[in-house]
Structures are given as C-alpha cells and as structure tokens.
C-alpha cells in the first residue's frame, strides 16, 4: 500500500526574498519526487495553498497557507521533515506526532510500499 506522505519544510521561514522562497519550494518538490519514485504519494501544503492564494491575493497568504497545510496533515499517513528551521513545518510535525503517525527525516528511512495480497 502506498503511503500519503506530507513533505514539511521551510518555505518562507522569515524571508521575504522571492529567490529564497523559490529555492525552498524546489527543495520540497525534489523531496516529493524522491518519495514518488520510492512508490509513495507525496503532498506539499504550500503546493496546495499557492494557487488559492494567487486567486485570493497575496494579502490572504496567512489566512490560507497554514490552515490548508495543517488540514492536509490530518489526511496523510506520515510526514517527511526536510530543511532548516520552520515554525509551520514544526507545527505539521507536531500534529503527526500527537496522532501517533510517523515522522521521517530522511527518504531512506521510509519503508517501501507494501504489496496488497
């Protein structure tokens, strides 16, 4: 069975620099690709939220990003925490741990999908 795995890591992390945010998003997406290639279903809260924020306007960033990301974390089987400091990613990790769901810090530590039957 494939796991739905949330990739949690820094996106804004206190920066207003667009290039830094783009680099952070690339790191999240590269981790998601590694999970996909391992046979799992990766999800990233930022990728869910950004199109909605674009439609609503940048002033809705804080209204939308973390509420969507935290809600998404409730639907996933596990979490992969990457990168440096991030209050939002740490909140996501806390949700997984509080609900007894695994948090991984390296793709290599995530078990392969179980085969059905």
N, C-alpha and C positions, 0 to 999 in steps of 0.2 A: 504494500500500500504506500502510495506517495504521501509524504507529509506536506502540509501547507506551512511554510516557514517564513516568518516575517524577518526581513533584514532591517536591523535597527542600528543607526549610527548617526554621526553628526551631519546636519545639513546646513543650518545657519550658524549654530554654535557661537552666537555672539558676534558674527561677522556681518557686515553689510556689503562686503566685496562680492560682486557677481561672479568673478572668476573663481573665488574660493568655494562659493556655493555650488558652482558647476562642477568643480573637481570633487567635492563631497558627493554630489549626485552620481558622478561617474563611478566612484568607489562603491557606492551602494548597488549600482546596476551591474558592475563587474562581479560583485559577490553574488548577486541574484543569478547571473549567468552560470557561475560555478555550481550553485545549487541546482539549477535546471539541468545542467549537464550530468549531475550526480543522480538525477532522476526524480527530484522533488519539485514542488510548485512554490516558487519564490514570490513574495509580495513585499511591496515597499509602501509605507504610508504616504511618503512625500509624492510618489508617483500617482497615488490615488487622489491626493488633495490638490496638486498643482493645476490641473485643468479646471477644477471647480473654482479655485482662487482666481485664475485668469478670467473666468466668466463673471465672477463677483467683483473683481477689482482688488488690487493689492492691499487696500485698507482692510479687507476681510481675511488677511493672512492668518492672524492669531485666532480669529473666530472659527476658522475651518481646519487648519493643519492638525493640531493636536487632538481635537475631538474626533476627527476621522481616523487618525493614526491609532489612537487608543481604542476606538471601537473595532478597528481591524484586528488589533492584537487579541481581542476576545474571540475571534473566529479562527485563529491559527493554532496549529499543533505544537509549534516550537518557535524559538527565536534564535537568530544568529546576530550577535552583537559585534559590530566592527568599529574600527576607528577610535578616535580620541574622545575627549570629554563632550558630553551632550546631555543636557538635562532631560530633553524629550526622549531620547533613546533610553536613558536610565529609567524613566517612568514606564516605558514599554516593558523593559526587562523586569521591573518590579511587579508588573501585572502578571507576567508569565510565572514568576517565582511564587507569587501569592496564590496562584491557582494550581500549583504543582506541575506546571508544564516545563519542559526542559529549555534551558538557555545554553547555547553553544558559543564559543569564542573563536573557533576555527572550523572551516568547512570539513577538514579532515576528520574531525571528531563526530560528525553527523553520520549515523548509520545509513547504509543504503536502503532503498525502499524494500519492503517485504513483498514477496510474491504472493498473490492470492492463491488459495487452494493447496 
